[in-house]
């Protein structure tokens, strides 16, 4: 039976790698890398550096090109599903053609595989098709949420209050549904106008390019918007996360719920 490891490698700092992840990398025969192209080569380079430091020879690296995703499609969910299925086909080919029976392959996943990542869903889709069989294990990693709160020296939760984990798109559509809201990858800075909230924002967390801003949305919102636009123009990509916190919390029973 082929064996597959889904290894969380943290938010960007090589020191975020857990001892479990180090052991998993050392046990891997074939590393699978899905390349997002030259613009996001930084993401590939970090993976290669971790493999070079912690992998045990002889190992191999097998690469595939990440399919393009239609980011302007009106039907967002359908567009993501289509991209995910095409990515699953590329990953299936890697596992089928590059990994022999009895060997261990690995995908190194940014952050934590269980937080805002598609790898686990892709693996299940491959298994459901039945063209290739394998056993797999998930190795957790330091998520961008954990890296964010650590960088800002704040806690994720407050006593007796829920935290809502959501996306910028959902925040723009529905607004905040709790006193404390974590927002992932908000291209449109949907926090604008939420003047009864403070914000802890971070981009490129754990990397030399890390950016951090915190304060009342009314005071720092425009600065975040400008920093985000400048950074994206300079690097060609950006990954950011932020925590919104209502400055005058409502009664916990009247606030929203986990999402």
Residue frames as qw, qx, qy, qz and C-alpha x, y, z in Angstrom:
[[0.000, 0.888, 0.460, 0.000, 0.00, 0.00, 0.00],
 [0.344, 0.488, -0.049, 0.801, 1.19, 3.50, -0.79],
 [0.390, -0.646, -0.473, 0.455, 1.36, 5.89, 2.17],
 [0.202, 0.667, 0.173, 0.696, 0.69, 9.61, 2.00],
 [0.387, -0.464, -0.435, 0.668, 1.54, 12.29, 4.58],
 [0.065, 0.832, 0.271, 0.480, -0.21, 15.66, 4.65],
 [0.605, -0.264, -0.332, 0.674, 2.28, 17.75, 6.62],
 [0.067, -0.974, -0.192, -0.101, 1.48, 21.17, 8.04],
 [0.692, 0.163, -0.135, 0.690, 4.65, 23.29, 7.84],
 [0.291, -0.574, -0.299, 0.704, 3.51, 26.46, 9.60],
 [0.257, 0.895, 0.302, -0.206, 2.78, 29.98, 8.46],
 [0.504, 0.833, -0.128, 0.188, 6.20, 30.78, 6.99],
 [0.207, -0.781, 0.562, -0.177, 8.83, 30.73, 9.72],
 [0.649, 0.255, -0.717, 0.002, 11.01, 27.58, 9.44],
 [0.024, 0.195, -0.781, 0.592, 10.96, 27.45, 13.25],
 [0.669, -0.040, 0.144, -0.728, 7.19, 26.85, 13.10],
 [0.688, 0.161, -0.677, -0.205, 7.92, 23.28, 11.99],
 [0.760, -0.484, 0.257, -0.351, 6.83, 20.88, 14.75],
 [0.290, -0.445, 0.846, 0.035, 8.88, 17.88, 15.84],
 [0.697, 0.279, 0.642, -0.155, 6.16, 15.70, 14.33],
 [0.590, 0.787, -0.004, -0.179, 6.54, 17.47, 11.00],
 [0.018, 0.742, -0.661, -0.107, 10.34, 17.09, 11.13],
 [0.494, -0.162, 0.853, -0.040, 9.97, 13.34, 11.68],
 [0.697, 0.523, 0.451, -0.195, 7.39, 13.08, 8.89],
 [0.414, 0.840, -0.290, -0.197, 9.65, 14.88, 6.41],
 [0.154, -0.576, 0.801, 0.052, 12.53, 12.57, 7.36],
 [0.571, 0.060, 0.810, -0.117, 10.29, 9.54, 6.69],
 [0.619, 0.660, 0.163, -0.394, 9.27, 10.66, 3.19],
 [0.665, -0.004, 0.580, 0.471, 10.50, 9.04, -0.02],
 [0.264, 0.410, 0.502, 0.715, 8.80, 11.35, -2.53],
 [0.002, 0.511, 0.340, -0.789, 7.78, 14.97, -1.98],
 [0.285, 0.606, 0.637, 0.382, 4.95, 16.27, -4.14],
 [0.110, -0.445, -0.096, 0.884, 4.99, 19.97, -5.03],
 [0.328, 0.723, 0.577, 0.192, 2.18, 21.69, -6.89],
 [0.369, -0.137, 0.082, 0.916, 3.82, 24.77, -8.38],
 [0.176, 0.814, 0.470, -0.291, 1.72, 27.95, -8.55],
 [0.523, 0.750, 0.152, 0.376, 4.11, 29.59, -11.02],
 [0.527, 0.294, -0.217, 0.767, 6.90, 32.15, -10.82],
 [0.232, -0.681, -0.011, -0.694, 4.81, 34.74, -8.99],
 [0.740, -0.573, 0.139, -0.323, 4.46, 32.50, -5.94],
 [0.749, 0.330, -0.525, 0.235, 7.88, 30.86, -6.17],
 [0.137, -0.541, 0.564, -0.609, 8.57, 31.99, -2.58],
 [0.818, -0.223, 0.246, -0.469, 6.07, 29.34, -1.43],
 [0.948, 0.234, -0.210, 0.046, 7.93, 26.60, -3.31],
 [0.402, 0.594, -0.520, 0.463, 11.35, 27.79, -2.14],
 [0.451, -0.504, 0.497, -0.543, 10.38, 27.50, 1.53],
 [0.962, -0.043, 0.127, -0.237, 9.22, 23.93, 0.97],
 [0.811, 0.438, -0.310, 0.232, 12.46, 23.04, -0.83],
 [0.068, 0.640, -0.546, 0.537, 14.51, 24.58, 1.99],
 [0.692, -0.368, 0.414, -0.462, 12.64, 22.52, 4.60],
 [0.983, 0.168, -0.030, -0.063, 13.09, 19.35, 2.55],
 [0.582, 0.585, -0.434, 0.363, 16.83, 20.03, 2.12],
 [0.151, -0.588, 0.559, -0.565, 17.25, 20.57, 5.86],
 [0.609, -0.233, 0.580, -0.488, 15.11, 17.75, 7.22],
 [0.906, 0.275, -0.134, -0.294, 14.73, 15.18, 4.42],
 [0.598, -0.447, 0.652, 0.130, 16.73, 11.98, 4.46],
 [0.470, 0.536, -0.562, -0.419, 18.38, 10.91, 1.22],
 [0.092, 0.046, 0.561, 0.821, 17.65, 9.29, -1.03],
 [0.310, 0.604, 0.586, -0.442, 14.39, 11.17, -1.64],
 [0.275, 0.287, 0.569, 0.720, 12.81, 12.52, -4.78],
 [0.193, 0.473, 0.261, -0.819, 10.79, 15.63, -5.62],
 [0.230, 0.386, 0.780, 0.436, 7.91, 15.34, -8.10],
 [0.085, 0.357, 0.139, -0.920, 6.24, 18.48, -9.38],
 [0.224, 0.572, 0.728, 0.306, 3.00, 19.37, -11.15],
 [0.031, 0.175, 0.082, 0.981, 1.67, 22.74, -12.28],
 [0.169, 0.416, 0.669, -0.592, -1.30, 24.09, -10.35],
 [0.217, 0.566, 0.665, 0.436, -4.31, 24.59, -12.67],
 [0.002, -0.169, 0.008, -0.986, -5.45, 28.17, -13.20],
 [0.012, -0.540, -0.780, 0.314, -8.55, 29.26, -11.32],
 [0.034, 0.596, 0.398, 0.697, -11.17, 31.66, -12.64],
 [0.264, -0.290, -0.535, 0.748, -11.15, 34.31, -9.90],
 [0.201, 0.114, -0.051, -0.972, -13.65, 36.53, -11.68],
 [0.239, -0.279, -0.865, -0.342, -16.40, 33.94, -12.12],
 [0.459, -0.401, -0.021, -0.793, -19.85, 35.02, -10.97],
 [0.908, -0.304, -0.187, -0.220, -20.50, 31.54, -9.52],
 [0.071, -0.743, 0.620, -0.244, -17.66, 31.51, -6.96],
 [0.706, -0.276, 0.614, -0.220, -18.39, 28.11, -5.40],
 [0.896, 0.397, 0.194, -0.040, -18.69, 26.40, -8.77],
 [0.451, 0.799, -0.366, 0.156, -15.41, 27.96, -9.92],
 [0.291, -0.620, 0.684, -0.252, -13.62, 26.72, -6.79],
 [0.848, -0.017, 0.495, -0.186, -15.10, 23.23, -7.19],
 [0.799, 0.599, -0.035, 0.024, -13.94, 23.09, -10.81],
 [0.206, 0.786, -0.538, 0.226, -10.42, 24.21, -9.87],
 [0.543, -0.458, 0.649, -0.273, -10.25, 21.73, -7.00],
 [0.920, 0.187, 0.324, -0.113, -11.27, 18.83, -9.25],
 [0.673, 0.691, -0.218, 0.150, -8.62, 19.73, -11.83],
 [0.079, -0.721, 0.619, -0.300, -6.04, 20.02, -9.06],
 [0.791, -0.225, 0.516, -0.243, -7.13, 16.62, -7.75],
 [0.903, 0.428, 0.041, 0.012, -6.43, 15.10, -11.17],
 [0.378, 0.760, -0.452, 0.275, -2.91, 16.58, -11.15],
 [0.376, -0.560, 0.645, -0.359, -2.25, 15.25, -7.63],
 [0.923, 0.033, 0.319, -0.212, -3.71, 11.85, -8.53],
 [0.783, 0.575, -0.208, 0.112, -1.27, 11.57, -11.42],
 [0.062, 0.718, -0.601, 0.345, 1.64, 12.37, -9.10],
 [0.633, -0.347, 0.599, -0.348, 0.63, 9.71, -6.59],
 [0.934, 0.260, 0.192, -0.152, -0.08, 7.14, -9.30],
 [0.750, 0.611, -0.171, 0.186, 3.04, 7.68, -11.40],
 [0.224, 0.725, -0.479, 0.442, 5.68, 8.83, -8.90],
 [0.451, -0.470, 0.601, -0.463, 4.98, 6.79, -5.77],
 [0.511, 0.137, -0.836, -0.143, 5.64, 3.05, -5.68],
 [0.801, -0.458, -0.306, -0.235, 3.86, 0.56, -3.43],
 [0.806, -0.322, -0.282, 0.410, 5.46, 0.56, 0.00],
 [0.393, 0.211, -0.089, 0.891, 6.79, 4.09, -0.36],
 [0.151, -0.732, -0.481, 0.457, 5.76, 7.24, 1.53],
 [0.277, 0.494, 0.282, 0.775, 4.85, 10.44, -0.29],
 [0.233, -0.583, -0.466, 0.624, 4.13, 13.84, 1.21],
 [0.137, 0.762, 0.280, 0.567, 2.46, 17.16, 0.48],
 [0.354, -0.216, -0.388, 0.823, 3.86, 20.03, 2.55],
 [0.066, -0.773, -0.551, -0.309, 0.90, 22.25, 3.39],
 [0.117, 0.424, -0.185, 0.879, 1.22, 25.91, 4.31],
 [0.465, -0.392, 0.244, -0.756, -0.04, 26.50, 7.88],
 [0.431, -0.061, 0.837, -0.332, -2.28, 23.72, 9.16],
 [0.060, -0.078, -0.857, -0.505, -3.98, 21.24, 6.78],
 [0.080, -0.548, -0.828, 0.089, -7.26, 21.57, 8.66],
 [0.019, -0.742, -0.277, 0.610, -7.53, 25.38, 8.49],
 [0.386, 0.819, -0.021, -0.425, -8.54, 27.01, 5.21],
 [0.050, -0.483, 0.779, 0.396, -6.79, 24.53, 2.92],
 [0.795, 0.266, -0.132, -0.529, -8.10, 22.27, 0.16],
 [0.218, 0.444, -0.867, -0.070, -5.58, 19.41, 0.37],
 [0.327, 0.001, 0.880, -0.344, -7.68, 17.10, 2.56],
 [0.659, 0.470, 0.290, -0.510, -10.74, 17.52, 0.31],
 [0.501, 0.614, -0.517, -0.324, -8.56, 16.81, -2.73],
 [0.013, -0.313, 0.945, -0.096, -7.16, 13.64, -1.15],
 [0.497, 0.216, 0.725, -0.426, -10.67, 12.39, -0.37],
 [0.641, 0.586, -0.038, -0.495, -11.79, 13.15, -3.93],
 [0.316, 0.525, -0.767, -0.189, -8.87, 11.10, -5.30],
 [0.184, -0.096, 0.949, -0.236, -9.75, 8.16, -3.07],
 [0.584, 0.376, 0.460, -0.553, -13.44, 8.39, -3.98],
 [0.581, 0.567, -0.360, -0.461, -12.60, 8.03, -7.68],
 [0.909, -0.149, 0.380, -0.083, -10.88, 4.74, -6.92],
 [0.728, 0.642, -0.233, 0.063, -8.17, 4.96, -9.58],
 [0.445, 0.427, -0.618, 0.487, -5.38, 4.87, -7.00],
 [0.732, -0.609, -0.286, -0.109, -5.38, 3.57, -3.43],
 [0.412, 0.368, -0.502, 0.665, -3.28, 4.67, -0.49],
 [0.509, -0.663, -0.484, 0.259, -3.40, 5.24, 3.24],
 [0.258, 0.620, -0.078, 0.736, -2.83, 8.75, 4.54],
 [0.518, -0.538, -0.458, 0.483, -2.02, 10.62, 7.74],
 [0.071, 0.887, 0.115, 0.443, -2.35, 14.30, 8.67],
 [0.594, -0.199, -0.334, 0.704, 0.41, 16.06, 10.60],
 [0.060, -0.940, -0.337, 0.016, -0.89, 19.32, 12.10],
 [0.532, 0.238, -0.048, 0.811, 1.03, 22.58, 11.79],
 [0.131, -0.475, -0.311, 0.813, 1.07, 26.13, 13.16],
 [0.303, 0.720, 0.581, 0.226, -1.80, 27.95, 11.45],
 [0.231, 0.450, 0.077, 0.859, -1.71, 31.55, 10.27],
 [0.468, -0.748, -0.252, -0.398, -4.31, 32.26, 12.97],
 [0.794, -0.509, -0.135, 0.304, -1.93, 31.06, 15.69],
 [0.591, 0.109, 0.055, 0.797, 0.95, 32.97, 14.09],
 [0.018, -0.673, -0.228, -0.704, -1.19, 36.11, 13.94],
 [0.580, -0.771, -0.173, -0.200, -2.25, 36.11, 17.58],
 [0.801, -0.327, -0.056, 0.498, 1.30, 35.31, 18.71],
 [0.462, 0.328, 0.117, 0.815, 2.76, 38.13, 16.63],
 [0.181, -0.661, -0.133, -0.716, 0.27, 40.60, 18.13],
 [0.182, 0.077, -0.756, 0.623, 0.64, 39.12, 21.64],
 [0.551, -0.085, 0.154, -0.815, -3.09, 38.66, 22.01],
 [0.385, 0.054, 0.908, -0.158, -5.40, 35.72, 22.64],
 [0.119, -0.168, -0.751, -0.627, -7.78, 34.33, 20.05],
 [0.394, -0.564, -0.688, -0.230, -10.67, 34.02, 22.47],
 [0.171, -0.386, 0.372, -0.826, -12.27, 35.96, 25.29],
 [0.103, 0.062, 0.909, -0.400, -13.99, 34.29, 28.22],
 [0.362, 0.456, 0.711, -0.395, -17.44, 33.01, 27.34],
 [0.414, 0.689, -0.053, -0.593, -17.43, 34.43, 23.81],
 [0.852, 0.294, 0.407, 0.147, -17.46, 32.65, 20.44],
 [0.134, -0.554, 0.480, 0.667, -14.98, 33.18, 17.63],
 [0.752, 0.563, 0.284, -0.190, -16.17, 33.13, 14.03],
 [0.398, -0.338, 0.615, 0.592, -13.67, 31.98, 11.37],
 [0.572, 0.695, 0.401, -0.171, -14.73, 33.27, 7.97],
 [0.574, 0.196, 0.375, 0.701, -13.56, 34.74, 4.66],
 [0.040, -0.275, 0.029, 0.960, -13.45, 38.27, 3.36],
 [0.241, -0.188, -0.654, -0.692, -16.16, 37.41, 0.86],
 [0.397, -0.526, -0.752, -0.006, -18.52, 36.17, 3.58],
 [0.269, -0.457, -0.368, 0.764, -17.75, 39.15, 5.82],
 [0.058, 0.090, -0.279, -0.954, -18.63, 41.52, 2.97],
 [0.352, -0.299, -0.713, -0.527, -21.92, 39.67, 2.35],
 [0.578, -0.550, -0.598, -0.082, -23.10, 39.14, 5.93],
 [0.183, -0.795, 0.261, -0.517, -21.05, 41.40, 8.18],
 [0.140, 0.319, -0.837, 0.421, -19.52, 40.23, 11.47],
 [0.716, -0.348, -0.454, -0.401, -21.57, 37.60, 13.27],
 [0.759, -0.443, -0.366, 0.307, -19.65, 37.58, 16.55],
 [0.262, -0.954, 0.092, 0.117, -17.71, 39.95, 18.78],
 [0.344, -0.602, 0.636, 0.338, -14.49, 38.22, 17.68],
 [0.826, 0.523, 0.159, -0.136, -14.05, 37.33, 14.00],
 [0.457, -0.425, 0.595, 0.507, -11.02, 35.83, 12.22],
 [0.642, 0.705, 0.078, -0.292, -10.96, 36.67, 8.52],
 [0.669, -0.193, 0.561, 0.449, -8.79, 34.84, 5.96],
 [0.360, 0.073, 0.592, 0.718, -7.53, 36.31, 2.68],
 [0.192, 0.805, 0.470, -0.308, -9.67, 39.42, 2.32],
 [0.498, 0.217, 0.371, 0.754, -8.76, 40.94, -1.05],
 [0.000, 0.688, 0.376, 0.621, -11.30, 43.76, -0.68],
 [0.159, 0.103, -0.488, 0.852, -10.58, 44.88, 2.91],
 [0.382, -0.523, -0.625, -0.435, -14.13, 44.14, 3.98],
 [0.429, -0.442, -0.552, 0.562, -13.46, 45.50, 7.47],
 [0.092, 0.194, 0.093, 0.972, -14.03, 49.02, 6.15],
 [0.423, -0.442, -0.232, -0.756, -16.74, 50.82, 8.08],
 [0.742, -0.411, -0.528, 0.041, -16.68, 48.45, 11.08],
 [0.127, 0.652, -0.307, 0.681, -15.79, 51.31, 13.38],
 [0.680, -0.574, 0.212, -0.404, -16.95, 49.58, 16.56],
 [0.982, -0.061, -0.004, 0.177, -14.19, 46.97, 16.06],
 [0.199, -0.783, 0.538, 0.241, -10.45, 46.94, 16.55],
 [0.899, 0.412, -0.138, -0.056, -8.27, 44.92, 14.18],
 [0.503, -0.571, 0.598, 0.252, -5.11, 42.81, 14.45],
 [0.779, 0.606, -0.034, -0.157, -3.88, 42.36, 10.87],
 [0.455, -0.558, 0.616, 0.320, -0.91, 40.43, 9.51],
 [0.791, 0.575, -0.112, -0.177, 0.47, 39.50, 6.10],
 [0.650, 0.494, -0.539, 0.208, 3.31, 37.11, 5.11],
 [0.654, -0.670, 0.225, -0.269, 3.26, 35.94, 8.71],
 [0.866, -0.345, 0.323, 0.163, 6.48, 34.34, 9.92],
 [0.756, 0.411, 0.182, 0.475, 8.50, 35.44, 6.88],
 [0.431, -0.194, -0.020, 0.881, 11.06, 38.24, 6.46],
 [0.033, -0.327, -0.383, -0.864, 8.32, 40.22, 4.65],
 [0.240, -0.556, -0.768, 0.209, 5.92, 40.06, 7.62],
 [0.080, -0.393, -0.066, -0.914, 3.62, 43.07, 8.01],
 [0.300, -0.478, -0.768, 0.303, 1.66, 43.79, 11.20],
 [0.124, -0.344, -0.011, -0.931, -0.86, 46.52, 12.03],
 [0.297, -0.495, -0.801, 0.157, -3.26, 46.81, 14.95],
 [0.014, 0.126, 0.245, -0.961, -5.65, 49.39, 16.31],
 [0.449, 0.510, 0.500, -0.537, -9.21, 50.66, 15.90],
 [0.539, 0.422, 0.623, 0.378, -10.53, 50.02, 12.38],
 [0.162, 0.953, 0.254, -0.004, -11.46, 53.69, 12.10],
 [0.224, -0.887, 0.309, 0.259, -7.82, 54.70, 12.69],
 [0.348, -0.462, 0.737, 0.350, -5.76, 52.01, 10.93],
 [0.730, 0.409, 0.539, -0.098, -8.11, 50.68, 8.24],
 [0.514, 0.849, -0.075, -0.096, -6.82, 52.94, 5.48],
 [0.125, -0.730, 0.667, 0.079, -3.20, 52.23, 6.41],
 [0.634, -0.060, 0.771, 0.005, -3.86, 48.48, 6.09],
 [0.690, 0.644, 0.314, -0.103, -5.50, 49.00, 2.70],
 [0.300, 0.891, -0.330, -0.087, -2.47, 50.95, 1.45],
 [0.328, -0.554, 0.765, 0.030, 0.08, 48.50, 2.86],
 [0.730, 0.165, 0.659, -0.066, -1.79, 45.56, 1.37],
 [0.636, 0.758, 0.120, -0.083, -1.96, 47.14, -2.10],
 [0.111, 0.852, -0.509, -0.058, 1.73, 48.09, -2.05],
 [0.479, -0.382, 0.791, -0.012, 2.85, 44.65, -0.87],
 [0.762, 0.346, 0.543, -0.066, 0.77, 42.81, -3.44],
 [0.522, 0.845, -0.087, -0.075, 2.07, 45.02, -6.24],
 [0.074, -0.774, 0.629, 0.022, 5.66, 44.47, -5.11],
 [0.388, -0.280, 0.878, -0.030, 5.53, 40.68, -4.66],
 [0.394, 0.085, -0.694, -0.597, 2.70, 39.73, -7.02],
 [0.613, -0.363, -0.683, -0.157, 0.80, 37.86, -4.27],
 [0.166, -0.421, 0.497, -0.740, -0.25, 38.29, -0.67],
 [0.573, -0.368, -0.731, -0.040, -1.59, 36.06, 2.09],
 [0.060, -0.338, 0.390, -0.854, -3.09, 37.92, 5.02],
 [0.462, -0.465, -0.754, 0.037, -5.22, 37.19, 8.07],
 [0.037, -0.377, 0.290, -0.879, -6.83, 39.41, 10.66],
 [0.270, -0.432, -0.807, 0.298, -8.75, 39.32, 13.90],
 [0.201, -0.535, -0.162, -0.805, -11.65, 41.73, 14.37],
 [0.347, -0.309, -0.749, 0.471, -12.60, 42.40, 17.98],
 [0.188, -0.794, -0.381, -0.435, -15.65, 44.44, 18.99],
 [0.244, 0.359, -0.436, 0.789, -14.44, 47.13, 21.36],
 [0.433, -0.159, 0.438, -0.771, -17.68, 47.17, 23.38],
 [0.138, -0.030, -0.974, -0.176, -18.80, 43.52, 23.38],
 [0.628, -0.265, -0.217, -0.699, -22.44, 42.66, 23.34],
 [0.716, -0.287, 0.517, -0.373, -23.99, 40.11, 25.70],
 [0.123, -0.295, 0.912, 0.258, -22.59, 36.67, 24.70],
 [0.419, 0.348, 0.824, -0.157, -26.09, 35.29, 24.28],
 [0.433, 0.786, 0.225, -0.381, -26.95, 37.99, 21.78],
 [0.023, 0.650, -0.592, -0.476, -23.80, 37.68, 19.66],
 [0.746, 0.350, -0.431, -0.369, -23.42, 35.32, 16.72],
 [0.906, -0.263, 0.325, -0.059, -22.09, 31.79, 16.86],
 [0.449, -0.379, 0.684, 0.433, -19.29, 29.68, 15.56],
 [0.668, 0.622, 0.004, -0.408, -19.26, 29.59, 11.76]]
